[in-house]
Amino acid sequence: MLQEVPRQEKSHSQSQAELLQRLADDELAQAQHDEWVRTKVAAARADNRPTITTDEVTARLGALYDRLSSASR
């Protein structure tokens, strides 16, 4: 005959501790993401390569596409 084992409820303080830990983990993850974004923005701002317009990119890619298309025929 099996006896039912009473379920152990989580204590109030244990639930609070878990919630606080989850909140701390979320805050840490957000802080790490913010730092990653700041690093990427700083690197982009420090980049001194010449800029290129969208029209120039479109023209260069079009020329490359044409070259590759004609080479594959």
Secondary structure as the mmCIF struct_conf table of DSSP 4:
data_model
#
loop_
_struct_conf.conf_type_id
_struct_conf.id
_struct_conf.beg_label_comp_id
_struct_conf.beg_label_asym_id
_struct_conf.beg_label_seq_id
_struct_conf.end_label_comp_id
_struct_conf.end_label_asym_id
_struct_conf.end_label_seq_id
HELX_LH_PP_P HELX_LH_PP_P1 LEU A 2 SER A 11
HELX_RH_AL_P HELX_RH_AL_P1 HIS A 12 ALA A 46
BEND BEND1 ARG A 49 ARG A 49
HELX_LH_PP_P HELX_LH_PP_P2 PRO A 50 THR A 51
HELX_RH_AL_P HELX_RH_AL_P2 THR A 54 ALA A 71
TURN_TY1_P TURN_TY1_P1 SER A 72 SER A 72
#
